[in-house]
Every structure is written in structure tokens, then in C-alpha cells.
Amino acid sequence: MFDNMEEYTDPNRYDKENQGHHELALILQHLPKEAGTIVDLACGTGRLTLPLAEAGYRMLGIDLHEGMLEAAKGKSSARNLDIEWRQADALQLELEQQADAFVMVGNSFQHFLTQEEQLQLLTRIRQNLAPDGLLIFDLRFPSRNELAQSSREDLAYTYKDLLDQTCNVYYDSQYDPVTQIQHNTTYRITKLRDGEHSTDEARIHLRFTYPQELKLLLAQAGLHLEAWYGSWNKASIGEDHPSIVVVCRR
């Protein structure tokens, strides 16, 4: 059985490959100064949850993956941050009290692989949002380059792992235009200290949503689109920019 979680089996590797919080400035511009609970949905290891807590917001980090949450708890404890962490399925989410805002970054929206699941997610978020509550999330823009087939032979990037060993990363991707799902395999080839190499493979499936389709999904879920951007730097949405960053409200 494939649960679409293979990329998240190693929280330490995830943190090494996903550093910084480039989303923070735009999110802080939109969040109300005096807010109640802010939910970081699909929070992972707390990459964004922690700096939002440090900015003074009361944070609830929610994720499906137990290992990622354990890493997040360890980081918040080390920083002496009072953050609530909860393991939950976003499609079944029921909060005891509605939140003032939801954030969902890292293209997590694309993990929901059908239009029905995406609509169910947005509807569930709306139900857990206070009146006039805010939702900010992102997904990759379905440009021709983004959807193009990639080969394992093309080096994507290189980095040093936690043991200071060189890791070369390659992608193999196939896009299905009927389902709008991109089937990806990541190959990480690490040069070990003894000169040998180890290879790790991880699969992930991601659904692309087109802008006009996204507008309809938001409207069906009862969410009002306030703004959208082509990047977290507020670039105009379109083919030349990597993302669809959505700012909407209940």
C-alpha cells in the first residue's frame, strides 16, 4: 500500500532539505495583530509554526505524520515555546473552538489527489474557521515547465547531510493530464565516508489545480478569495512564477 508519506519518514532529512520560512513576511502582513488561535495545517516539523509562535501568536500545529510531530515537539520544547501539537486527518478535522486563521504551506494542498478531496478539505477548514476567519495556503503553478517530464539522469541539487556527506538529488516525474496528478520519485545518492554510495528512493504523488478551477473550489467551499499571488513575494500570478499563493476568508 502506498500512503504518499515516503518523503516524510526522516524528519531530520526533511529539515535539512527544507530550511527557512520565506512565507513568513506575507503571512504576517495578513494575520490580524490581535488573533486567537492560528492553525498551521500540515505543519510538519514546525518550520513555520515556530516563528509564528515567536511572533506572539497562539499556535496549533496539526499534521498526520507522528514522526514529524515528534520532531516539532522537540524543537518547540528546546525554544521554550508553548505550542499545541495534534495528530489529525485534515479531512476529518473538528476543533473544540473555531480558529481565527489557518495557514497551510509547502504545497500541502497538492497532497489531496482528487477534486472531491480538495473541496472536502476547504469545506472542513471553513467549518473550523471563525466568522471572517483567514486562510492562507499555496500550491505550485501548473506551468508547462513544471509539468514537463523529468529524468533521473538530471541532477536537481546537492547538499551535505547531517554527517557532512555529499548527497546528490535526482527526480523522475510523470504527469497524468487526465487526473492532473504528477507522479514523482526522488533519488538521493549519498557518497559515504568509505567511498561507497547509498541510494534512497521516495515516491510522492501531487495533484495540480488550475487557477480557474481553484476559484470554483473556493466558492463552493464558501470561501471568499481576497488575493492571490505568483510567489510569496507578491509576484503576479502566471506562467512565469512558481506558485499560487491564496489569501481567502470565510
C-alpha positions as a Markdown table, in Angstrom:
| # | Residue | x | y | z |
|---|---|---|---|---|
| 1 | Met | 0.0 | 0.0 | 0.0 |
| 2 | Phe | 1.3 | 3.5 | -0.9 |
| 3 | Asp | 0.3 | 6.2 | 1.6 |
| 4 | Asn | 2.0 | 9.1 | 0.0 |
| 5 | Met | 4.2 | 9.6 | 3.1 |
| 6 | Glu | 7.6 | 8.2 | 1.9 |
| 7 | Glu | 9.1 | 11.7 | 1.7 |
| 8 | Tyr | 8.4 | 12.3 | 5.4 |
| 9 | Thr | 9.9 | 9.2 | 7.0 |
| 10 | Asp | 13.1 | 11.1 | 8.1 |
| 11 | Pro | 12.3 | 14.4 | 9.8 |
| 12 | Asn | 15.9 | 15.3 | 10.2 |
| 13 | Arg | 16.5 | 14.9 | 6.4 |
| 14 | Tyr | 13.3 | 16.9 | 5.8 |
| 15 | Asp | 14.6 | 19.8 | 7.9 |
| 16 | Lys | 17.9 | 19.7 | 6.1 |
| 17 | Glu | 16.3 | 19.9 | 2.7 |
| 18 | Asn | 13.6 | 22.5 | 3.8 |
| 19 | Gln | 15.1 | 25.3 | 5.6 |
| 20 | Gly | 14.0 | 28.9 | 6.3 |
| 21 | His | 10.5 | 30.3 | 6.3 |
| 22 | His | 10.2 | 32.5 | 3.2 |
| 23 | Glu | 6.4 | 32.6 | 3.6 |
| 24 | Leu | 6.5 | 34.3 | 7.0 |
| 25 | Ala | 6.6 | 38.0 | 5.9 |
| 26 | Leu | 3.5 | 37.8 | 3.7 |
| 27 | Ile | 1.6 | 35.8 | 6.3 |
| 28 | Leu | 2.4 | 38.3 | 9.0 |
| 29 | Gln | 1.1 | 41.1 | 6.7 |
| 30 | His | -2.3 | 39.4 | 6.5 |
| 31 | Leu | -2.7 | 38.0 | 10.0 |
| 32 | Pro | -4.7 | 40.2 | 12.4 |
| 33 | Lys | -2.5 | 41.7 | 15.2 |
| 34 | Glu | -4.8 | 40.5 | 17.9 |
| 35 | Ala | -5.7 | 37.0 | 16.9 |
| 36 | Gly | -6.8 | 33.9 | 18.8 |
| 37 | Thr | -5.7 | 30.5 | 17.7 |
| 38 | Ile | -3.8 | 30.2 | 14.4 |
| 39 | Val | -3.8 | 26.7 | 12.9 |
| 40 | Asp | -0.7 | 25.5 | 11.0 |
| 41 | Leu | -2.3 | 22.7 | 9.0 |
| 42 | Ala | 0.1 | 20.0 | 7.7 |
| 43 | Cys | 2.7 | 21.7 | 9.9 |
| 44 | Gly | 5.4 | 19.0 | 9.5 |
| 45 | Thr | 8.3 | 19.7 | 11.9 |
| 46 | Gly | 7.1 | 23.2 | 12.7 |
| 47 | Arg | 9.1 | 25.1 | 10.1 |
| 48 | Leu | 6.5 | 27.9 | 10.0 |
| 49 | Thr | 4.7 | 27.1 | 13.3 |
| 50 | Leu | 7.7 | 28.0 | 15.5 |
| 51 | Pro | 8.5 | 31.5 | 14.0 |
| 52 | Leu | 4.7 | 32.4 | 14.1 |
| 53 | Ala | 4.7 | 31.4 | 17.8 |
| 54 | Glu | 7.8 | 33.5 | 18.3 |
| 55 | Ala | 6.0 | 36.4 | 16.7 |
| 56 | Gly | 3.4 | 36.2 | 19.5 |
| 57 | Tyr | 0.6 | 34.1 | 18.0 |
| 58 | Arg | -1.1 | 31.2 | 19.8 |
| 59 | Met | -0.4 | 28.3 | 17.6 |
| 60 | Leu | -1.9 | 24.9 | 17.0 |
| 61 | Gly | 0.2 | 22.7 | 14.7 |
| 62 | Ile | -1.7 | 19.8 | 13.1 |
| 63 | Asp | -0.2 | 17.0 | 11.0 |
| 64 | Leu | -1.0 | 13.4 | 10.1 |
| 65 | His | 2.6 | 12.1 | 10.5 |
| 66 | Glu | 3.5 | 11.2 | 14.0 |
| 67 | Gly | 7.3 | 11.3 | 13.4 |
| 68 | Met | 7.2 | 14.9 | 12.0 |
| 69 | Leu | 5.1 | 16.0 | 15.0 |
| 70 | Glu | 7.6 | 14.4 | 17.5 |
| 71 | Ala | 10.4 | 16.4 | 15.9 |
| 72 | Ala | 8.3 | 19.6 | 16.1 |
| 73 | Lys | 7.6 | 19.0 | 19.8 |
| 74 | Gly | 11.3 | 18.6 | 20.4 |
| 75 | Lys | 12.1 | 21.9 | 18.7 |
| 76 | Ser | 9.4 | 23.9 | 20.5 |
| 77 | Ser | 10.5 | 22.5 | 23.8 |
| 78 | Ala | 14.1 | 23.4 | 23.1 |
| 79 | Arg | 12.9 | 27.0 | 22.3 |
| 80 | Asn | 10.6 | 27.1 | 25.4 |
| 81 | Leu | 7.6 | 27.8 | 23.1 |
| 82 | Asp | 4.1 | 27.0 | 24.3 |
| 83 | Ile | 2.6 | 25.3 | 21.1 |
| 84 | Glu | -0.1 | 22.7 | 21.0 |
| 85 | Trp | 0.6 | 19.9 | 18.6 |
| 86 | Arg | -2.0 | 17.5 | 17.4 |
| 87 | Gln | -2.1 | 14.4 | 15.1 |
| 88 | Ala | -5.2 | 14.6 | 13.0 |
| 89 | Asp | -6.6 | 13.9 | 9.5 |
| 90 | Ala | -7.3 | 17.3 | 7.9 |
| 91 | Leu | -10.3 | 15.8 | 6.1 |
| 92 | Gln | -11.9 | 14.9 | 9.4 |
| 93 | Leu | -10.8 | 17.9 | 11.5 |
| 94 | Glu | -13.1 | 19.1 | 14.3 |
| 95 | Leu | -11.7 | 21.8 | 16.6 |
| 96 | Glu | -13.2 | 22.4 | 20.0 |
| 97 | Gln | -13.2 | 26.1 | 19.2 |
| 98 | Gln | -13.1 | 27.8 | 15.8 |
| 99 | Ala | -9.7 | 29.3 | 14.8 |
| 100 | Asp | -9.1 | 32.9 | 13.7 |
| 101 | Ala | -6.8 | 31.7 | 10.9 |
| 102 | Phe | -5.4 | 28.7 | 9.1 |
| 103 | Val | -2.1 | 28.6 | 7.2 |
| 104 | Met | -1.1 | 25.6 | 5.1 |
| 105 | Val | 2.3 | 26.0 | 3.3 |
| 106 | Gly | 4.8 | 23.8 | 1.4 |
| 107 | Asn | 2.2 | 23.0 | -1.3 |
| 108 | Ser | 0.4 | 20.6 | 1.1 |
| 109 | Phe | -2.8 | 21.3 | -0.7 |
| 110 | Gln | -1.5 | 19.2 | -3.6 |
| 111 | His | -1.4 | 16.1 | -1.4 |
| 112 | Phe | -5.2 | 15.9 | -1.8 |
| 113 | Leu | -5.4 | 13.9 | -5.0 |
| 114 | Thr | -8.9 | 14.4 | -6.3 |
| 115 | Gln | -11.1 | 17.4 | -6.7 |
| 116 | Glu | -13.6 | 15.9 | -4.2 |
| 117 | Glu | -10.8 | 15.7 | -1.6 |
| 118 | Gln | -9.7 | 19.3 | -2.2 |
| 119 | Leu | -13.3 | 20.5 | -1.9 |
| 120 | Gln | -13.7 | 18.4 | 1.3 |
| 121 | Leu | -10.5 | 19.9 | 2.7 |
| 122 | Leu | -11.6 | 23.5 | 2.0 |
| 123 | Thr | -15.1 | 22.9 | 3.4 |
| 124 | Arg | -13.6 | 21.4 | 6.6 |
| 125 | Ile | -11.3 | 24.3 | 7.0 |
| 126 | Arg | -14.2 | 26.8 | 6.6 |
| 127 | Gln | -16.2 | 24.9 | 9.2 |
| 128 | Asn | -13.3 | 25.3 | 11.7 |
| 129 | Leu | -12.8 | 29.0 | 10.9 |
| 130 | Ala | -14.4 | 31.7 | 13.0 |
| 131 | Pro | -16.6 | 34.2 | 11.1 |
| 132 | Asp | -14.3 | 36.4 | 9.0 |
| 133 | Gly | -11.5 | 33.9 | 9.6 |
| 134 | Leu | -8.5 | 33.9 | 7.3 |
| 135 | Leu | -7.0 | 31.0 | 5.2 |
| 136 | Ile | -3.6 | 31.3 | 3.5 |
| 137 | Phe | -2.1 | 28.4 | 1.5 |
| 138 | Asp | 0.0 | 27.7 | -1.5 |
| 139 | Leu | 0.3 | 25.3 | -4.4 |
| 140 | Arg | 2.7 | 25.1 | -7.4 |
| 141 | Phe | 1.5 | 26.8 | -10.6 |
| 142 | Pro | 0.9 | 24.3 | -13.3 |
| 143 | Ser | 3.2 | 25.8 | -15.9 |
| 144 | Arg | 4.5 | 23.9 | -18.9 |
| 145 | Asn | 7.9 | 23.6 | -17.3 |
| 146 | Glu | 6.5 | 22.4 | -14.0 |
| 147 | Leu | 4.5 | 19.7 | -15.7 |
| 148 | Ala | 7.3 | 18.6 | -18.1 |
| 149 | Gln | 8.7 | 15.1 | -17.6 |
| 150 | Ser | 12.0 | 14.9 | -15.7 |
| 151 | Ser | 14.6 | 12.2 | -15.8 |
| 152 | Arg | 16.6 | 10.6 | -13.0 |
| 153 | Glu | 19.7 | 11.4 | -15.1 |
| 154 | Asp | 19.4 | 15.1 | -14.4 |
| 155 | Leu | 20.9 | 16.3 | -11.2 |
| 156 | Ala | 18.5 | 18.5 | -9.3 |
| 157 | Tyr | 20.7 | 19.7 | -6.4 |
| 158 | Thr | 23.4 | 18.7 | -4.0 |
| 159 | Tyr | 23.7 | 19.2 | -0.2 |
| 160 | Lys | 25.6 | 18.0 | 2.8 |
| 161 | Asp | 23.7 | 15.6 | 5.1 |
| 162 | Leu | 23.9 | 15.6 | 8.9 |
| 163 | Leu | 27.1 | 13.5 | 8.8 |
| 164 | Asp | 28.7 | 16.0 | 6.3 |
| 165 | Gln | 28.4 | 13.5 | 3.5 |
| 166 | Thr | 27.5 | 14.7 | 0.0 |
| 167 | Cys | 24.0 | 13.8 | -1.2 |
| 168 | Asn | 23.0 | 14.2 | -4.9 |
| 169 | Val | 19.3 | 14.5 | -5.5 |
| 170 | Tyr | 17.6 | 13.5 | -8.7 |
| 171 | Tyr | 13.9 | 13.5 | -9.7 |
| 172 | Asp | 11.9 | 11.3 | -12.1 |
| 173 | Ser | 8.4 | 12.7 | -12.7 |
| 174 | Gln | 5.5 | 11.7 | -14.9 |
| 175 | Tyr | 2.4 | 13.9 | -15.3 |
| 176 | Asp | -1.1 | 12.5 | -16.0 |
| 177 | Pro | -3.2 | 15.2 | -17.7 |
| 178 | Val | -6.4 | 13.4 | -17.0 |
| 179 | Thr | -6.1 | 13.1 | -13.3 |
| 180 | Gln | -3.8 | 16.2 | -13.1 |
| 181 | Ile | -1.5 | 14.2 | -10.8 |
| 182 | Gln | 2.2 | 14.3 | -11.1 |
| 183 | His | 3.9 | 11.0 | -10.1 |
| 184 | Asn | 7.3 | 11.7 | -8.7 |
| 185 | Thr | 10.2 | 9.6 | -7.4 |
| 186 | Thr | 13.1 | 11.3 | -5.6 |
| 187 | Tyr | 16.5 | 9.5 | -5.7 |
| 188 | Arg | 19.1 | 10.5 | -3.1 |
| 189 | Ile | 22.5 | 9.2 | -3.7 |
| 190 | Thr | 24.9 | 9.7 | -0.8 |
| 191 | Lys | 28.7 | 9.3 | -1.0 |
| 192 | Leu | 29.6 | 7.5 | 2.2 |
| 193 | Arg | 32.9 | 8.0 | 4.1 |
| 194 | Asp | 34.2 | 4.7 | 2.9 |
| 195 | Gly | 33.8 | 5.7 | -0.7 |
| 196 | Glu | 30.7 | 3.6 | -1.3 |
| 197 | His | 27.3 | 5.1 | -2.2 |
| 198 | Ser | 23.9 | 4.6 | -0.8 |
| 199 | Thr | 20.7 | 5.2 | -2.7 |
| 200 | Asp | 17.3 | 6.1 | -1.2 |
| 201 | Glu | 14.1 | 6.3 | -3.2 |
| 202 | Ala | 10.9 | 8.1 | -2.1 |
| 203 | Arg | 7.7 | 8.5 | -4.1 |
| 204 | Ile | 5.2 | 11.2 | -3.8 |
| 205 | His | 2.0 | 12.0 | -5.8 |
| 206 | Leu | 0.8 | 15.6 | -6.2 |
| 207 | Arg | -2.3 | 17.0 | -7.8 |
| 208 | Phe | -2.1 | 20.2 | -9.8 |
| 209 | Thr | -5.1 | 22.6 | -9.7 |
| 210 | Tyr | -5.6 | 25.2 | -12.3 |
| 211 | Pro | -6.4 | 28.8 | -11.3 |
| 212 | Gln | -10.0 | 29.0 | -12.6 |
| 213 | Glu | -10.7 | 25.5 | -11.1 |
| 214 | Leu | -9.3 | 26.8 | -7.8 |
| 215 | Lys | -11.6 | 29.8 | -7.8 |
| 216 | Leu | -14.6 | 27.4 | -8.2 |
| 217 | Leu | -13.5 | 25.2 | -5.4 |
| 218 | Leu | -13.1 | 28.2 | -3.1 |
| 219 | Ala | -16.5 | 29.5 | -4.0 |
| 220 | Gln | -18.1 | 26.0 | -3.5 |
| 221 | Ala | -16.5 | 25.7 | -0.1 |
| 222 | Gly | -17.9 | 29.1 | 1.0 |
| 223 | Leu | -14.5 | 31.0 | 1.0 |
| 224 | His | -14.0 | 34.4 | -0.5 |
| 225 | Leu | -10.8 | 34.9 | -2.5 |
| 226 | Glu | -9.2 | 38.2 | -1.3 |
| 227 | Ala | -5.9 | 38.0 | -3.2 |
| 228 | Trp | -3.6 | 35.5 | -4.9 |
| 229 | Tyr | 0.0 | 35.8 | -5.9 |
| 230 | Gly | 2.6 | 34.0 | -8.1 |
| 231 | Ser | 5.0 | 33.8 | -5.2 |
| 232 | Trp | 5.4 | 34.7 | -1.5 |
| 233 | Asn | 7.0 | 37.9 | -2.7 |
| 234 | Lys | 3.6 | 39.0 | -4.2 |
| 235 | Ala | 4.6 | 38.5 | -7.8 |
| 236 | Ser | 1.7 | 38.5 | -10.2 |
| 237 | Ile | 0.1 | 35.1 | -10.7 |
| 238 | Gly | 1.0 | 33.4 | -14.1 |
| 239 | Glu | 3.2 | 31.2 | -16.1 |
| 240 | Asp | 6.5 | 33.0 | -15.2 |
| 241 | His | 6.1 | 32.4 | -11.4 |
| 242 | Pro | 6.3 | 29.2 | -9.4 |
| 243 | Ser | 3.3 | 29.3 | -7.1 |
| 244 | Ile | -0.3 | 30.2 | -6.5 |
| 245 | Val | -0.4 | 31.8 | -3.1 |
| 246 | Val | -4.0 | 32.1 | -1.9 |
| 247 | Val | -5.4 | 34.5 | 0.6 |
| 248 | Cys | -9.1 | 33.9 | 1.3 |
| 249 | Arg | -11.6 | 34.5 | 4.1 |
| 250 | Arg | -14.7 | 32.8 | 5.5 |
